Amino acid sequence: MADSDRKPHRFADPAGLPPEIGAPLARFNGDRPPAPHWFDKALANRPERSMIEVEGCPIELLTWGEVGKPGLLFLHGNAAHADWWSFIAPFFADDYRVAAMSWSGMGASGWRPHYTGELFAAEALGAAEAAGLYVEGHKPIVIAHSFGGFATRVMAAQHPDRLRAAVYVDSPIRPPESEWRGPPTRSRPNKVYATHAEALARFRLAPPQGCENLYIADFIARHSLHEVEGGWTWKFDPAMWERFDRESMGDSHAAFGAARVPVAALWGGRSNLIPSEVEDYMRRMAPPGTPMIPIPDSDHHVMIDQPLALVAALRALLETWPITPHP
């Protein structure tokens, strides 16, 4: 599909999706799809896993690399988890102290009775501090996918002195008349599947899209599940959006257009979340000189569709931002 053929994002009825989109892992019956050498090698660089507490909630933290090197903080999207970055982060661990975290209500982090932009910003800053990303005065660079970018804009607006720069990965800034405030609320419990294989077979990406790199989808799906009484279920809080104060995210347009830290935007060249009118709006809103980079042959989940192209683009961006100490 050409970039000009992109359609505005909508939530599809799962029952109406073709199997390759609605249940891409079903064909493997719980087995792992074959993976290329680069992927296995990246995963062999296992992170140190820990839990920290932020505002009374346990937060999952993954770290790679040596404390004392410049810091990178990877932030995931809605209903995802820190391991969405576990095959990307190791590419930077030789030169950086790298961290990834799971937002409250997602991954192995705890659930809250309510969620706000300020709490998410506090979680990211707490993770950066706990991971040692400020050692020797270095301010971390944040790389945030999708929903993670919304929380990063809150952090950059309220705490610009704590960041070196921010990279937004397929995290749209829409015109005010079409601004998206999150998916529909859903408070019913996550379904429990009798077997691990059955749960894996129900995994799908949201927003719906095809997936050629099924070994990545499988890895992500396995880390999206946990065992409970009666079987397996998803880790994320199904009531998160019902309990979330959407107004607390502030004015994302102002936070991007008048950014107080250097920013860059990457997105999937055929992402339905960034159709041509949104891309044009983002280019108009971006501060002068902002890198704006579409990743070809990629949908919304750039790290799944084009992981090595994303690594290359991020490496090029990092070279443009020399590390500077924070006060």
N, C-alpha and C positions, 0 to 999 in steps of 0.2 A: 504494500500500500504506500503510495507516494505521500510525502508530508502534507501536500495540499489536500489530500483526501481524508485527513484526520477528522473525526467527528467529535462533538462535545461529549464530555464524560457523562455517563449515566450508570446507575446500578442495575445490572441485569438480573432477571429471575434465574436463579441457579438451575431450576428445572428445565429452562429453555436453552441452556448452553450445550454446545456439542461436547462430546466426551473429552476431546483433547484440550478443552478449556475448563470445563466443569469438573473433570476428574482425571487430570493428566497422569497421575501415578497409578491409577487402577490397574493398568495392564501388567504391572510388575508384581502384583500379589504380595506386597510386603518386601520383596527383594530390592536391593540397591541397584539403580541403573549404572552401567559402566561409566567411569569418569576418566578424563584425560590426566596425564602425569602432572601437569602444573597444578591442578586442583588438589590432588592427593598430597603433593609436596607442600602446598600452602597450609592445608589442614594439619600436616605433621608438625608445623610450628604452633603448638597448642598454647592457648592463652592461660594465664593464671586467673582462676575464677575466685571471686570473693563476693561478699555481701556487705554493703555499707548501709547506714541509716540516715535518711534525710527527712526532716520534719515528721519523725515518728513512723516512717515507712521503710521497710527493707528494700534496697535497690541492688539489682544484679550488676556486677562490674567485671569486665574482661580486660586484661592488660597484656601487652607484648612489649619487648624491647627494654632497654636500660633506663632506669631513672637517672635524670640528669641531662638527657638529650631533649631537644625541642619536642613539644607535645602536640599530638593530634587526637582529637576526640570525635569518634564516629557516632552519629545518632540515627536511629532507625525510624520507620514510618508507623502508621496506625496499625494496631493489632499485631505487630511484628515483635522482634526481640533482638538482642545484641548479636546473636550468631548470624544475622543477615550480613554481618561484616567479617565473619571469621575466615573467609577465603579471600578477602580484600586486604584487611589490616596487615597480615604478615608481609606483604610486599613493601611495607614502609618501616618494618621493625628494625632494620639495620641502621637507619638514620634518625629515627624518631622514637620517643616513648609514646606508645599508641594505646588508646583505651576505647572501649565501646561499652555502652550501658543499655539496660532495658528500662524504659519508662515505667513508672508505677501503673499498675493495671495491665501490664504486658510482660511477656517472658516469665522469668522466675522471680521478678520483683513482686512486692506485696500490692494489695488492692487498697484503695482509699475510699472513705465514705463520700468524698467529693474531690474533684480535680479542677485545677486552675492553671492558667498560663504561668503565673508566678511560682506555683509549686513545681511545674515542669522545669522552669528555668533554674530553680534552686537545686533540683536533682542533677541537672547537667553540670552546674558549677560544683556541686558536692562531689560528683564523680571525678571531675578534673582535678580537684584538690586531693582526693583520696588516691588517685592514680599517680600522683607525683608529677603532674604536667606543669607545675609552676616552679619546680626546682631550678635554682640558679637564676631566678628572675624571668624565665621564659613564659610568655603568654601562649596558650594553645591556639591552634587553628581548628575550627569546628567544621566538620563535613556532615551535612544533614540531609537525609532523604525524606521527601514527601512531608508528612505531618511533623517530622523532626525539624523541618525548616521553619514551620510556624512557631514552635517553641524557641528555636534559635533566634528568631526575630525579636521575641520578647526579651530574651537574654541580652541580645546586642543593644536593644533600646534602653534597657534598665541598667546594664552593667557593661558598658563598652570598654571600660578600663580593664576588664578581665579577659578580653579576647584579642588575638592578633588579627584574625580574619575569619570569614565565614564563607563556606561553599555550599550553595543550595543545589541539591540534586533532584530534579523533577519535582520541585516544590513551587507550585504556581502562585503568581500574584495576579488575580483576576480583576477586571474592571469592577468598580463598586456595584454597578447594576447587576452583575452576574456573580458576585462573590459567593464562594462555597463555604459553608460553615460546618462541614463534617457530614458523615453518613447519617442515615435515619437512626433514631434511637432504637435500641433493642434490649429489653430487660429480661427476656427469657433465658434460662440457664443454657450453657453450652451442652450440646448433645454428648452423651457418653456412648462410645462404641465398644462392642464386646471384645474386639481384638485390636492389636496394634496395626495389623495389615488393613483391617477395615477402616480404621481412622485415617491411615495414610491415603487410602483410596478416595477419601472425601476431601482431601486437601485441594484447594484452588487458590489462585491469586486474586486479589481484589485491589483495584477494579479488574474485572475479568480481562484476560489476555491469553494468547497462546504462549507456549514455552518450548523452545528448542533444547535448552540445556537442562534436561530433566534431572541430571545428577545434582544440580544446584537446588532445584525445587525439592528433591527428596531430602537433601541435607537440611534445608530450612524446615521442611515439614516435620522431620524427626525431632528437631529442637522446639517445635511449636506445641508438642504434646506432652502430657504427663499422666502417670497412672493414678487412677482414683478407684474408689470402691465400685465394682461392676465393670471396670474396663479402662478406657483411655479417652481423654478429652482435651480440648484446647486450653492453653494457659491463660489467654487474655480474659479480662473482665468484660463480660457481655453487656454490662450496664454502664461502662465507662462514659459513653456519649450521653447517656441519660443523666449522669451525675456530674457532667462537665459544664463549667461556666464558660460558654463560648465567647462571651463578651470580654473575658479576662485576657484573651489573646491580643487585644488592643488593635491598633490600626496597622495592619501588615503593609499597607501601601506606603505609609509614611516611614515605617521602619526600614523598608527596602530603598525607597527613593532618596531618603535623607540619611542613609547609613552612616553611622559614626565609626565604623570599622571597615576596612576593605572587604568587598564582597565579590563573588563570582556566581554565575548560574550555569549549570549543566542540565540537560534534559534529553529524554529520548526523542529521536527525530520523528517518531510516529506516535508519541504519547498522546492518548486521548485527554489527559489532564491539561496539556498545553497545546491546544489547537492554535491555528495561525493567528486568530484575533488575540488570544492570551499572550502568545509570543510577542506580537507587535506591541501590546500594552507594556509587557515587561521591559522590552527594549527602550520604550519611551520613558519608563519610570526609573530605569537604572541610572546610578550616578555615572558621570562621564568617565570613560575608560574602563568600565566594568567588563571583565571577560564574560561573554555570552556564547556558550558552546553547545550546540546540539550534537548528540551522539548518534551517528547513523545506524539504521537497522535495529532500533531499540524502541520498546514501549516504555511504560511508566517505570517498571522495575529494571533500571539500567544495570544494576549489579548482577542481575540474573541474565539479562539478554546479551550484554556486551561487557563482561567483567574485566577483560584485559584492556579494552579500549578505555574503560573508566579509569583503570589504574594509570594508563599512559596520560590521560587528560589531567588527572589529579597531580601526577608528578610534574607535569609542565607548569601547572598553576603554582605549586609549592615553590618552584624556582623563582617565581616573580615576587615572592613575599619574604624578604630577609627577616630573620628572627630578631626581634627587639625586646628589650626587657620591659617589664611592667613596673609601675611605681611601687 
